[in-house]
Amino acid sequence: MFDEDEARSLLDSLTAKQVEVLDLLAMHRTTKEIARELNIAPNTVDQRISAVRDKWGTTNRKDTTRRYVQLLELCDKTICDFSRVDGEPGGGDDADQDLPVDPVFVLSDARPMAMHREWYEDKGRRPAGLEAFDAKFGRAGRLVAILVLAMIMAMTLASSLAIADALGRLI
């Protein structure tokens, strides 16, 4: 493992933009979510993670995130309310975690797009396309729109079949 000086050295080797990405990655955000929050391209997020992996010699995102959180712990820095990303199997590190008996995990994307209005307002942007539709009408509006489109498709299909049948009788 690392001592505190090595941990500080590794953390100091990161750029501010890499730290931004790692902070969000440590909070279990996906590349797409990180890109939206930082207003950058998903490819840029992956490049920043890759640059950190190259610096630290880690093999994947999970290992990079785990090391980042461990280094923060060594330096008594925190970015979130949990002590590690996930325990290593058989490592025995899970004993000091205070987890509830029945932990509840919630996906942040499970909420309607109307709740993301604050993000657009903070960025000075307006939602476009389906995001604008969701922001205005919510899930109920989406369901109604899907039903209306299904009915239009069914009527178009029925009309096409009726026209084909009528043309078949003429021939």
Residue, then its C-alpha position, 0 to 999 in steps of 0.5 A: m500500500f501507499d504511505e501518506d507522502e506517496a498518496r499526496s504525490l499521486l493525487d498532486s499528479l492529477t490535473a484539476k479536470q481529472v479530479e473533477v471526473l474522478d470525483l464524479l466517477a467515485m460517486h458511481r456516475t456513468t460516463k454519460e452522466i459525468a459528461r452532462e454534468l461537466n458539459i463535456a463530450p463523453n469521449t473527453v471523460d474517457q480520455r481523462i480517465s485513461a490519462v489517470r490510468d496511464k499515470w497510475g498504472t491501473t487496468n480499468r475504471k474500477d481499479t482507478t476509482r478504488r485507488y483514488v478513493q483509497l488515496l483520498e482516505l490516506c490523505d484524510k480528504t473526502i468527496c462523498d459519504f462512503s469510504r470505498v467504492d467496493g471492497e476487494p473480495g476476501g480482503g476483510d475490509d468490509a468489517d469497518q463499514d457501517l452498512p444498514v441491514d437492508p441497503v437500498f440502492v436507487l438509480s439517479d436516472a430513474r426520475p423523470m426528466a422534468m426534475h433535470r430542469e435545474w441542470y439546464e437552468d444552471k448551464g443557461r441552456r434549454p432542453a431540446g428534442l425528447e428532453a424538452f417534451d419530457a420536461k414539459f409533459g413528464r411521464a404521463g405525456r410520454l405515455v399519451a404520445i406513445l399511445v397516439l403514435a401507436m393508434i396513428m400507425a394502426m390506422t395507417l396500416a389498416s388504410s394501406l391494407a384496405i387500399a391494397d384490397a381495393l386495388g386487388r379487386l380491380i385487377 
